[in-house]
Amino acid sequence: MYVAKRNGRNTYEMSSSSSNERIIKTISMENELKYALERHEFQLVYQPLIDLKTSDVIGAEALIRWNSAKFGTVYPNEFLPILEEVGLIVPVGKWVLEEACKQMKAWTELNSKASKIGVNVSPIQLKSSRFVAEMEQILQKTDLEPHFLELEITESVIQNSQESKKVLNRLRSLGVKVAMDDFGTCYSSLSYLKHLPINTLKIDKSFIDDLDEVGKVLVETIIQMGKKLNFDLTAEGIENEEQLQFVTEQGCHIGQGYLFDKPLPPEEMSRLLN
């Protein structure tokens, strides 16, 4: 029944042993996630951001992992949709922001080259009436200068452009930066660039993966457009030298991906920055 509802209603779905197993696992995950925060089962790892001109590590994107006593290490694509469904994404998202800001503050005190930390924000978080106030409280509590924090939003966040613009402008007034994540994967991308206070475009990994003749034209177009509009540009998912060479030649500013490093625990990231 629930699968049929997710598929648009007015349809049906046949039960099977495999679908039953998935549903039972999802229900079990829901129950475990209700206590994961108080059990300190969440962890942040950090994927390095690389200055493509100098090859320096200049920051990181914070990524959440769930170290479940029952399921082991669980990746975000599995548990974030469940957190959203059961109404836990706001408290967990707040925890992520506070932990990432604390870590960035520690890096700044070490005089590292880290100039920013990226944190993903869900649409539900941004819609919360208290989000901006809580963001301000977190910055004060961690004593982090706002310009070090870059909130990563997807285009689905900004479908209501007027409301989104108000929230993003309030964040800008705090001094926080905003990046549009997975840029280029939604048909309405360009219309938002003119009206919303965005600092960075993150070129989606799917474009970097597919650098055939047409793919190269698309990536080159995004980079040149972004540069003319004075956006910072980050290429996501760089996995080989050919991809690195192409985005560097096109003038992309920052790169991240497994070619440089996998997401690292805080202590390893700290060593890399220093």
Backbone as CSV, one residue per row, in Angstrom:
resi,resn,N_x,N_y,N_z,CA_x,CA_y,CA_z,C_x,C_y,C_z
1,MET,0.830,-1.209,0.000,0.000,0.000,0.000,0.865,1.262,0.000
2,TYR,1.893,1.297,0.869,2.731,2.492,0.960,3.543,2.696,-0.319
3,VAL,3.992,1.610,-0.928,4.738,1.723,-2.187,3.823,2.277,-3.269
4,ALA,2.586,1.802,-3.315,1.624,2.292,-4.303,1.348,3.781,-4.107
5,LYS,1.235,4.206,-2.841,1.018,5.631,-2.567,2.202,6.470,-3.050
6,ARG,3.412,5.974,-2.790,4.602,6.720,-3.215,4.683,6.815,-4.730
7,ASN,4.117,5.842,-5.427,4.169,5.823,-6.889,3.048,6.638,-7.527
8,GLY,2.333,7.422,-6.727,1.356,8.345,-7.300,-0.085,8.024,-7.011
9,ARG,-0.346,7.011,-6.185,-1.718,6.619,-5.846,-2.479,6.123,-7.076
10,ASN,-3.710,5.726,-6.875,-4.544,5.191,-7.970,-3.827,4.089,-8.736
11,THR,-3.052,3.305,-8.020,-2.358,2.184,-8.641,-2.274,1.068,-7.601
12,TYR,-1.595,-0.001,-7.929,-1.442,-1.082,-6.965,-0.025,-1.632,-7.059
13,GLU,0.381,-2.329,-6.036,1.724,-2.914,-5.985,1.595,-4.320,-5.410
14,MET,2.185,-5.297,-6.114,2.137,-6.671,-5.642,3.170,-6.888,-4.542
15,SER,2.760,-7.589,-3.495,3.683,-7.919,-2.420,4.654,-9.006,-2.882
16,SER,5.886,-8.937,-2.359,6.876,-9.979,-2.649,7.768,-10.128,-1.435
17,SER,8.504,-11.206,-1.376,9.376,-11.421,-0.215,10.445,-10.337,-0.126
18,SER,10.967,-9.892,-1.300,12.012,-8.872,-1.273,11.457,-7.524,-0.818
19,SER,10.245,-7.164,-1.298,9.663,-5.892,-0.871,9.307,-5.939,0.606
20,ASN,8.846,-7.081,1.097,8.542,-7.218,2.522,9.795,-7.042,3.371
21,GLU,10.903,-7.599,2.905,12.171,-7.460,3.639,12.593,-5.998,3.706
22,ARG,12.437,-5.276,2.591,12.798,-3.849,2.567,11.930,-3.058,3.536
23,ILE,10.630,-3.357,3.541,9.705,-2.637,4.417,10.022,-2.917,5.879
24,ILE,10.292,-4.175,6.199,10.631,-4.535,7.587,11.909,-3.831,8.012
25,LYS,12.904,-3.764,7.102,14.159,-3.078,7.428,13.921,-1.581,7.643
26,THR,13.071,-0.986,6.793,12.780,0.437,6.937,12.114,0.735,8.277
27,ILE,11.146,-0.084,8.652,10.460,0.108,9.932,11.446,-0.039,11.092
28,SER,12.328,-1.025,10.989,13.337,-1.237,12.024,14.289,-0.041,12.110
29,MET,14.669,0.511,10.948,15.532,1.690,10.924,14.830,2.881,11.565
30,GLU,13.534,3.042,11.277,12.774,4.132,11.885,12.870,4.058,13.405
31,ASN,12.673,2.882,13.945,12.706,2.715,15.392,14.087,3.023,15.965
32,GLU,15.136,2.583,15.266,16.498,2.824,15.743,16.878,4.304,15.638
33,LEU,16.431,4.965,14.565,16.780,6.375,14.359,16.183,7.290,15.422
34,LYS,15.080,6.877,16.035,14.462,7.702,17.068,15.391,7.929,18.255
35,TYR,16.341,7.016,18.434,17.246,7.094,19.593,18.700,7.320,19.189
36,ALA,18.955,7.422,17.879,20.345,7.505,17.399,21.054,8.755,17.885
37,LEU,20.338,9.880,17.946,20.967,11.133,18.353,21.391,11.074,19.823
38,GLU,20.482,10.604,20.690,20.821,10.544,22.110,21.849,9.446,22.404
39,ARG,21.961,8.468,21.524,22.981,7.425,21.704,24.325,7.820,21.094
40,HIS,24.400,9.001,20.518,25.630,9.513,19.887,26.119,8.589,18.760
41,GLU,25.164,8.129,17.943,25.515,7.213,16.859,25.847,7.930,15.553
42,PHE,25.566,9.217,15.483,25.895,9.952,14.257,27.339,10.449,14.319
43,GLN,27.940,10.532,13.151,29.331,10.985,13.030,29.448,11.847,11.782
44,LEU,30.315,12.852,11.829,30.611,13.635,10.636,31.964,13.226,10.083
45,VAL,32.012,13.080,8.760,33.279,12.915,8.047,33.404,14.084,7.088
46,TYR,34.622,14.304,6.582,34.889,15.542,5.845,35.613,15.229,4.537
47,GLN,34.991,15.642,3.414,35.642,15.456,2.121,36.386,16.734,1.741
48,PRO,37.683,16.625,1.450,38.497,17.820,1.173,38.012,18.594,-0.050
49,LEU,38.143,19.914,0.037,37.926,20.821,-1.086,39.294,21.332,-1.527
50,ILE,39.576,21.222,-2.821,40.907,21.507,-3.346,40.886,22.737,-4.243
51,ASP,41.774,23.692,-3.979,41.982,24.827,-4.876,42.672,24.300,-6.128
52,LEU,41.999,24.392,-7.268,42.525,23.778,-8.488,43.697,24.544,-9.090
53,LYS,43.923,25.776,-8.646,45.094,26.521,-9.115,46.346,26.132,-8.341
54,THR,46.187,26.004,-7.017,47.371,25.798,-6.166,47.508,24.369,-5.663
55,SER,46.445,23.568,-5.809,46.378,22.202,-5.276,46.334,22.161,-3.748
56,ASP,46.112,23.303,-3.100,45.994,23.336,-1.645,44.620,22.820,-1.206
57,VAL,44.589,22.192,-0.032,43.316,21.854,0.601,42.814,23.115,1.301
58,ILE,41.651,23.606,0.898,41.177,24.894,1.428,39.906,24.768,2.270
59,GLY,39.466,23.549,2.502,38.269,23.361,3.297,37.721,21.961,3.119
60,ALA,36.454,21.786,3.501,35.859,20.460,3.437,34.348,20.565,3.375
61,GLU,33.732,19.504,2.865,32.285,19.350,2.968,32.009,18.349,4.074
62,ALA,31.148,18.722,5.017,30.791,17.833,6.116,29.701,16.868,5.649
63,LEU,29.924,15.582,5.915,28.981,14.544,5.498,28.645,13.665,6.702
64,ILE,27.381,13.337,6.861,26.944,12.575,8.023,26.982,11.070,7.750
65,ARG,27.333,10.311,8.777,27.268,8.852,8.762,26.515,8.410,10.011
66,TRP,25.818,7.295,9.902,25.121,6.719,11.053,25.797,5.411,11.418
67,ASN,26.476,5.404,12.556,27.128,4.189,13.041,26.165,3.459,13.968
68,SER,25.274,2.692,13.352,24.203,2.023,14.081,24.700,0.747,14.747
69,ALA,24.301,0.560,16.001,24.656,-0.676,16.703,24.017,-1.890,16.020
70,LYS,22.889,-1.667,15.362,22.167,-2.782,14.730,22.539,-2.978,13.268
71,PHE,22.730,-1.866,12.523,22.925,-1.967,11.073,24.354,-1.669,10.621
72,GLY,25.227,-1.302,11.546,26.592,-0.933,11.152,26.621,0.479,10.593
73,THR,27.594,0.745,9.713,27.701,2.073,9.103,26.640,2.215,8.011
74,VAL,25.799,3.247,8.160,24.719,3.482,7.201,24.963,4.832,6.538
75,TYR,24.817,4.875,5.204,25.104,6.096,4.453,23.854,6.953,4.309
76,PRO,24.024,8.253,4.067,22.897,9.199,4.096,21.739,8.853,3.164
77,ASN,22.051,8.324,1.972,20.962,8.047,1.022,19.973,7.024,1.578
78,GLU,20.425,6.222,2.563,19.537,5.232,3.159,18.700,5.804,4.299
79,PHE,19.315,6.658,5.140,18.586,7.047,6.345,18.036,8.476,6.337
80,LEU,18.555,9.364,5.500,18.027,10.739,5.499,16.556,10.799,5.089
81,PRO,16.129,10.038,4.051,14.693,10.066,3.724,13.822,9.598,4.889
82,ILE,14.327,8.649,5.683,13.557,8.170,6.835,13.487,9.259,7.899
83,LEU,14.614,9.952,8.131,14.608,11.056,9.095,13.584,12.114,8.711
84,GLU,13.495,12.421,7.403,12.526,13.412,6.940,11.100,12.906,7.161
85,GLU,10.895,11.622,6.895,9.543,11.060,6.988,9.041,11.029,8.430
86,VAL,9.928,10.749,9.387,9.494,10.619,10.780,9.666,11.920,11.565
87,GLY,10.093,12.990,10.870,10.155,14.299,11.513,11.380,14.544,12.369
88,LEU,12.474,13.843,12.081,13.694,14.004,12.878,14.793,14.778,12.145
89,ILE,14.521,15.200,10.922,15.588,15.840,10.138,15.992,17.188,10.733
90,VAL,15.076,17.894,11.393,15.414,19.212,11.956,16.380,19.090,13.138
91,PRO,16.103,18.259,14.159,17.078,18.139,15.253,18.407,17.542,14.814
92,VAL,18.374,16.566,13.907,19.630,15.979,13.429,20.399,17.001,12.591
93,GLY,19.682,17.757,11.749,20.324,18.788,10.943,20.959,19.862,11.812
94,LYS,20.302,20.214,12.913,20.868,21.194,13.845,22.144,20.659,14.475
95,TRP,22.128,19.379,14.840,23.336,18.745,15.397,24.484,18.791,14.393
96,VAL,24.188,18.492,13.127,25.217,18.510,12.078,25.832,19.905,11.964
97,LEU,24.986,20.926,11.913,25.488,22.296,11.782,26.374,22.681,12.963
98,GLU,25.954,22.325,14.168,26.751,22.694,15.344,28.092,21.956,15.355
99,GLU,28.082,20.660,15.039,29.325,19.887,15.021,30.278,20.408,13.944
100,ALA,29.743,20.717,12.762,30.582,21.211,11.673,31.183,22.573,12.020
101,CYS,30.390,23.432,12.643,30.902,24.757,13.033,31.974,24.631,14.115
102,LYS,31.776,23.721,15.084,32.791,23.496,16.120,34.102,23.029,15.494
103,GLN,33.979,22.121,14.518,35.184,21.593,13.876,35.893,22.669,13.073
104,MET,35.122,23.485,12.360,35.739,24.550,11.573,36.422,25.565,12.479
105,LYS,35.809,25.859,13.610,36.429,26.776,14.566,37.772,26.221,15.040
106,ALA,37.825,24.925,15.299,39.074,24.295,15.728,40.144,24.416,14.644
107,TRP,39.739,24.247,13.379,40.708,24.366,12.288,41.219,25.792,12.151
108,THR,40.351,26.765,12.329,40.820,28.159,12.220,41.819,28.479,13.329
109,GLU,41.636,27.898,14.499,42.558,28.155,15.616,43.911,27.487,15.406
110,LEU,43.956,26.494,14.519,45.226,25.831,14.196,45.974,26.552,13.086
111,ASN,45.414,27.688,12.630,46.016,28.449,11.533,46.169,27.604,10.268
112,SER,45.193,26.738,10.037,45.223,25.927,8.820,44.786,26.780,7.625
113,LYS,44.867,26.183,6.435,44.469,26.892,5.217,42.960,26.808,4.962
114,ALA,42.233,26.184,5.880,40.793,26.001,5.677,40.082,27.346,5.635
115,SER,39.386,27.599,4.528,38.664,28.864,4.374,37.159,28.680,4.394
116,LYS,36.685,27.421,4.306,35.236,27.219,4.392,34.904,25.771,4.676
117,ILE,33.717,25.599,5.268,33.165,24.264,5.459,31.760,24.254,4.878
118,GLY,31.482,23.263,4.039,30.173,23.140,3.415,29.299,22.183,4.199
119,VAL,28.034,22.565,4.415,27.079,21.729,5.145,25.779,21.683,4.356
120,ASN,25.296,20.478,4.089,24.029,20.320,3.371,22.848,20.638,4.279
121,VAL,21.879,21.348,3.726,20.673,21.715,4.471,19.455,21.200,3.708
122,SER,18.569,20.509,4.413,17.394,19.943,3.748,16.320,21.011,3.543
123,PRO,15.419,20.792,2.602,14.311,21.742,2.392,13.477,21.930,3.648
124,ILE,13.304,20.864,4.432,12.485,20.954,5.641,13.144,21.883,6.658
125,GLN,14.477,21.806,6.781,15.180,22.709,7.693,14.970,24.164,7.304
126,LEU,15.140,24.444,6.023,15.025,25.836,5.565,13.621,26.399,5.749
127,LYS,12.628,25.515,5.698,11.248,25.976,5.847,10.889,26.251,7.304
128,SER,11.722,25.770,8.230,11.447,25.991,9.647,11.522,27.485,9.965
129,SER,10.537,27.978,10.687,10.491,29.405,11.025,11.644,29.811,11.936
130,ARG,12.244,28.828,12.617,13.315,29.124,13.560,14.701,28.896,12.971
131,PHE,14.793,28.524,11.707,16.088,28.106,11.165,17.143,29.212,11.250
132,VAL,16.811,30.416,10.815,17.804,31.497,10.802,18.233,31.847,12.223
133,ALA,17.253,31.908,13.138,17.585,32.215,14.540,18.485,31.136,15.137
134,GLU,18.185,29.883,14.838,19.019,28.787,15.349,20.414,28.827,14.732
135,MET,20.478,29.211,13.463,21.787,29.330,12.804,22.619,30.405,13.491
136,GLU,21.985,31.507,13.829,22.683,32.591,14.526,23.166,32.118,15.902
137,GLN,22.326,31.367,16.601,22.705,30.841,17.916,23.899,29.889,17.819
138,ILE,23.903,29.056,16.797,25.006,28.103,16.613,26.313,28.841,16.356
139,LEU,26.267,29.858,15.524,27.477,30.648,15.242,27.999,31.333,16.505
140,GLN,27.084,31.841,17.305,27.499,32.482,18.558,28.067,31.449,19.533
141,LYS,27.412,30.309,19.645,27.833,29.268,20.582,29.212,28.716,20.231
142,THR,29.465,28.538,18.939,30.744,27.961,18.500,31.807,29.022,18.253
143,ASP,31.393,30.296,18.281,32.303,31.425,18.056,32.966,31.351,16.685
144,LEU,32.226,30.841,15.699,32.750,30.757,14.337,32.341,31.999,13.553
145,GLU,33.297,32.600,12.862,32.960,33.714,11.982,32.105,33.201,10.825
146,PRO,30.983,33.856,10.539,30.002,33.317,9.585,30.554,33.029,8.186
147,HIS,31.551,33.812,7.745,32.009,33.648,6.365,32.700,32.301,6.132
148,PHE,33.029,31.585,7.212,33.634,30.258,7.059,32.598,29.184,6.727
149,LEU,31.316,29.488,6.945,30.253,28.492,6.757,29.555,28.691,5.420
150,GLU,29.426,27.606,4.661,28.696,27.647,3.383,27.601,26.584,3.427
151,LEU,26.351,27.041,3.420,25.212,26.130,3.434,24.908,25.671,2.010
152,GLU,24.820,24.362,1.821,24.577,23.797,0.493,23.106,23.420,0.371
153,ILE,22.441,24.040,-0.593,21.030,23.773,-0.844,20.883,23.209,-2.252
154,THR,19.801,22.470,-2.470,19.510,21.970,-3.815,18.410,22.823,-4.425
155,GLU,18.233,22.672,-5.720,17.238,23.491,-6.413,15.819,23.195,-5.943
156,SER,15.598,21.989,-5.405,14.258,21.670,-4.901,13.897,22.547,-3.708
157,VAL,14.916,23.063,-3.005,14.682,23.928,-1.847,14.026,25.231,-2.261
158,ILE,14.311,25.677,-3.471,13.960,27.057,-3.833,12.837,27.142,-4.858
159,GLN,11.947,26.159,-4.852,10.818,26.216,-5.764,9.919,27.413,-5.440
160,ASN,9.753,27.705,-4.151,9.026,28.919,-3.755,10.057,30.027,-3.634
161,SER,10.340,30.696,-4.736,11.486,31.593,-4.790,11.356,32.798,-3.867
162,GLN,10.139,33.296,-3.651,9.977,34.471,-2.793,10.303,34.156,-1.340
163,GLU,9.747,33.048,-0.839,10.046,32.650,0.534,11.517,32.285,0.687
164,SER,12.038,31.572,-0.311,13.448,31.176,-0.266,14.347,32.398,-0.257
165,LYS,13.988,33.378,-1.063,14.797,34.591,-1.146,14.865,35.293,0.204
166,LYS,13.738,35.337,0.920,13.714,35.971,2.242,14.671,35.263,3.199
167,VAL,14.582,33.930,3.228,15.431,33.149,4.137,16.896,33.310,3.775
168,LEU,17.213,33.199,2.480,18.605,33.287,2.047,19.167,34.687,2.278
169,ASN,18.341,35.699,2.112,18.802,37.068,2.387,19.093,37.266,3.873
170,ARG,18.278,36.654,4.728,18.534,36.731,6.168,19.837,36.012,6.518
171,LEU,20.097,34.892,5.866,21.362,34.184,6.091,22.540,35.024,5.604
172,ARG,22.353,35.664,4.468,23.428,36.531,3.957,23.695,37.678,4.923
173,SER,22.645,38.194,5.539,22.833,39.289,6.497,23.642,38.831,7.709
174,LEU,23.597,37.522,7.993,24.443,36.970,9.064,25.894,36.845,8.625
175,GLY,26.110,36.835,7.300,27.451,36.635,6.771,27.718,35.229,6.300
176,VAL,26.674,34.375,6.349,26.798,32.985,5.901,26.730,32.926,4.383
177,LYS,27.523,32.032,3.773,27.495,31.850,2.322,26.525,30.733,1.940
178,VAL,26.092,30.758,0.689,25.147,29.760,0.194,25.659,29.180,-1.124
179,ALA,25.632,27.854,-1.217,26.012,27.162,-2.457,24.807,26.418,-3.008
180,MET,24.646,26.442,-4.328,23.623,25.616,-4.961,24.266,24.288,-5.344
181,ASP,23.848,23.239,-4.645,24.404,21.910,-4.844,23.742,21.239,-6.050
182,ASP,24.463,20.273,-6.649,23.926,19.499,-7.786,23.444,20.408,-8.905
183,PHE,24.161,21.500,-9.143,23.701,22.472,-10.131,23.623,21.846,-11.525
184,GLY,22.556,22.196,-12.234,22.384,21.737,-13.609,21.466,20.553,-13.755
185,THR,20.963,20.003,-12.629,20.126,18.806,-12.714,18.641,19.133,-12.731
186,CYS,18.301,20.429,-12.664,16.892,20.833,-12.645,16.656,21.851,-13.769
187,TYR,15.548,21.744,-14.461,15.315,22.567,-15.653,15.261,24.057,-15.344
188,SER,14.971,24.410,-14.091,14.724,25.818,-13.773,15.946,26.530,-13.212
189,SER,17.127,25.945,-13.337,18.323,26.480,-12.700,18.561,27.956,-12.981
190,LEU,18.585,28.325,-14.250,19.045,29.655,-14.633,18.160,30.765,-14.091
191,SER,16.864,30.539,-13.985,15.965,31.597,-13.542,16.239,32.017,-12.105
192,TYR,16.832,31.124,-11.303,17.084,31.456,-9.905,18.369,32.251,-9.707
193,LEU,19.303,32.116,-10.614,20.619,32.720,-10.408,20.547,34.239,-10.330
194,LYS,19.614,34.805,-11.039,19.503,36.270,-11.097,18.924,36.844,-9.802
195,HIS,18.071,36.060,-9.125,17.277,36.630,-8.038,17.715,36.201,-6.641
196,LEU,18.433,35.107,-6.529,18.749,34.581,-5.200,20.200,34.860,-4.809
197,PRO,20.450,35.124,-3.531,21.809,35.434,-3.063,22.655,34.172,-2.912
198,ILE,23.183,33.715,-4.025,23.979,32.486,-4.041,25.437,32.846,-4.315
199,ASN,26.354,32.202,-3.594,27.786,32.467,-3.751,28.486,31.457,-4.643
200,THR,28.047,30.185,-4.569,28.787,29.101,-5.215,27.852,28.202,-6.006
201,LEU,28.307,27.772,-7.168,27.626,26.727,-7.933,28.467,25.454,-7.848
202,LYS,27.830,24.365,-7.437,28.515,23.077,-7.384,28.042,22.245,-8.571
203,ILE,28.947,22.001,-9.508,28.593,21.277,-10.739,28.378,19.813,-10.397
204,ASP,27.204,19.302,-10.727,26.817,17.955,-10.311,27.753,16.885,-10.863
205,LYS,27.973,15.864,-10.053,28.860,14.752,-10.415,28.462,14.082,-11.728
206,SER,27.163,14.063,-12.030,26.712,13.398,-13.258,27.315,14.048,-14.500
207,PHE,27.555,15.371,-14.475,28.193,16.053,-15.593,29.678,15.685,-15.677
208,ILE,30.333,15.602,-14.526,31.764,15.278,-14.503,31.992,13.835,-14.933
209,ASP,31.045,12.952,-14.616,31.155,11.540,-14.991,31.087,11.342,-16.502
210,ASP,30.396,12.232,-17.191,30.035,11.991,-18.597,30.676,13.033,-19.509
211,LEU,32.005,13.049,-19.536,32.719,14.052,-20.332,32.985,13.560,-21.761
212,ASP,31.895,13.199,-22.454,32.029,12.971,-23.886,31.973,14.333,-24.572
213,GLU,31.833,14.361,-25.867,31.877,15.628,-26.604,30.793,16.598,-26.126
214,VAL,29.572,16.086,-25.986,28.468,16.941,-25.543,28.652,17.298,-24.066
215,GLY,29.085,16.333,-23.260,29.288,16.580,-21.837,30.299,17.671,-21.585
216,LYS,31.362,17.693,-22.358,32.383,18.730,-22.199,31.822,20.111,-22.511
217,VAL,30.970,20.183,-23.531,30.353,21.470,-23.882,29.472,21.961,-22.736
218,LEU,28.711,21.041,-22.133,27.824,21.429,-21.039,28.619,21.951,-19.838
219,VAL,29.672,21.216,-19.457,30.468,21.634,-18.306,31.171,22.953,-18.593
220,GLU,31.729,23.083,-19.794,32.395,24.339,-20.169,31.419,25.508,-20.106
221,THR,30.181,25.290,-20.581,29.167,26.340,-20.573,28.825,26.766,-19.147
222,ILE,28.641,25.778,-18.262,28.322,26.094,-16.859,29.444,26.897,-16.227
223,ILE,30.690,26.477,-16.471,31.834,27.159,-15.856,31.952,28.591,-16.376
224,GLN,31.854,28.761,-17.682,32.008,30.106,-18.248,30.877,31.031,-17.796
225,MET,29.668,30.499,-17.760,28.538,31.295,-17.292,28.739,31.686,-15.831
226,GLY,29.127,30.716,-15.004,29.346,30.985,-13.585,30.417,32.024,-13.351
227,LYS,31.483,31.959,-14.113,32.567,32.937,-13.957,32.094,34.340,-14.333
228,LYS,31.318,34.436,-15.405,30.835,35.758,-15.827,29.857,36.356,-14.820
229,LEU,29.173,35.481,-14.070,28.231,35.954,-13.051,28.890,36.062,-11.673
230,ASN,30.212,35.863,-11.647,31.005,36.023,-10.416,30.659,35.021,-9.316
231,PHE,30.272,33.809,-9.717,30.086,32.744,-8.739,31.405,32.003,-8.531
232,ASP,31.606,31.479,-7.311,32.631,30.471,-7.123,32.114,29.177,-7.731
233,LEU,33.017,28.360,-8.258,32.605,27.136,-8.952,33.335,25.931,-8.369
234,THR,32.569,24.910,-8.023,33.127,23.670,-7.491,32.689,22.508,-8.359
235,ALA,33.632,21.694,-8.799,33.316,20.487,-9.560,33.273,19.300,-8.599
236,GLU,32.133,18.632,-8.533,31.959,17.494,-7.626,32.306,16.180,-8.327
237,GLY,32.766,15.227,-7.548,32.921,13.860,-8.051,34.069,13.666,-9.019
238,ILE,35.182,14.405,-8.851,36.345,14.199,-9.717,37.035,12.896,-9.311
239,GLU,37.158,11.979,-10.269,37.677,10.655,-9.940,38.892,10.253,-10.767
240,ASN,39.238,11.025,-11.807,40.413,10.657,-12.599,41.105,11.913,-13.131
241,GLU,42.310,11.709,-13.656,43.140,12.831,-14.109,42.535,13.561,-15.294
242,GLU,41.841,12.843,-16.152,41.220,13.483,-17.325,40.167,14.500,-16.894
243,GLN,39.334,14.109,-15.922,38.317,15.026,-15.414,38.967,16.233,-14.752
244,LEU,40.000,15.980,-13.957,40.702,17.067,-13.270,41.301,18.045,-14.268
245,GLN,41.966,17.514,-15.288,42.615,18.376,-16.280,41.585,19.236,-17.005
246,PHE,40.445,18.641,-17.351,39.444,19.392,-18.117,38.857,20.542,-17.299
247,VAL,38.409,20.261,-16.071,37.762,21.338,-15.296,38.783,22.407,-14.895
248,THR,40.053,21.999,-14.720,41.087,22.982,-14.392,41.353,23.891,-15.583
249,GLU,41.440,23.300,-16.777,41.675,24.093,-17.988,40.537,25.065,-18.253
250,GLN,39.322,24.691,-17.854,38.161,25.564,-18.072,38.078,26.683,-17.040
251,GLY,38.921,26.628,-16.015,38.941,27.699,-15.024,38.059,27.471,-13.815
252,CYS,37.653,26.214,-13.578,36.886,25.917,-12.375,37.770,26.188,-11.151
253,HIS,37.185,26.697,-10.085,37.978,27.149,-8.943,38.336,26.034,-7.966
254,ILE,37.361,25.173,-7.646,37.524,24.177,-6.577,37.105,22.811,-7.086
255,GLY,37.773,21.770,-6.604,37.406,20.405,-6.946,37.269,19.550,-5.704
256,GLN,36.421,18.535,-5.791,36.340,17.528,-4.735,36.001,16.196,-5.376
257,GLY,36.428,15.132,-4.738,36.154,13.815,-5.288,37.209,12.808,-4.855
258,TYR,36.988,11.559,-5.219,37.852,10.471,-4.760,39.249,10.524,-5.351
259,LEU,39.455,11.279,-6.425,40.822,11.440,-6.941,41.703,12.093,-5.878
260,PHE,41.136,13.019,-5.124,41.883,13.718,-4.080,41.862,12.929,-2.775
261,ASP,40.680,12.567,-2.330,40.553,11.790,-1.098,39.096,11.435,-0.861
262,LYS,38.903,10.346,-0.137,37.559,9.981,0.317,37.197,10.847,1.518
263,PRO,35.936,10.858,1.947,35.587,11.571,3.174,36.375,11.017,4.358
264,LEU,36.921,11.918,5.168,37.860,11.540,6.217,37.301,11.856,7.602
265,PRO,37.676,11.066,8.613,37.323,11.442,9.986,38.046,12.722,10.384
266,PRO,37.567,13.411,11.418,38.098,14.739,11.768,39.609,14.779,11.969
267,GLU,40.159,13.770,12.650,41.599,13.809,12.942,42.435,13.699,11.678
268,GLU,41.989,12.874,10.716,42.734,12.757,9.456,42.613,14.025,8.627
269,MET,41.425,14.629,8.632,41.218,15.871,7.908,42.086,16.976,8.508
270,SER,42.201,16.992,9.817,43.027,18.005,10.488,44.489,17.876,10.056
271,ARG,44.973,16.639,9.987,46.371,16.428,9.546,46.556,16.893,8.118
272,LEU,45.567,16.624,7.272,45.654,17.024,5.863,45.705,18.547,5.719
273,LEU,44.898,19.235,6.514,44.869,20.697,6.448,46.162,21.327,6.941
274,ASN,46.877,20.629,7.788,48.094,21.186,8.368,49.369,20.581,7.782
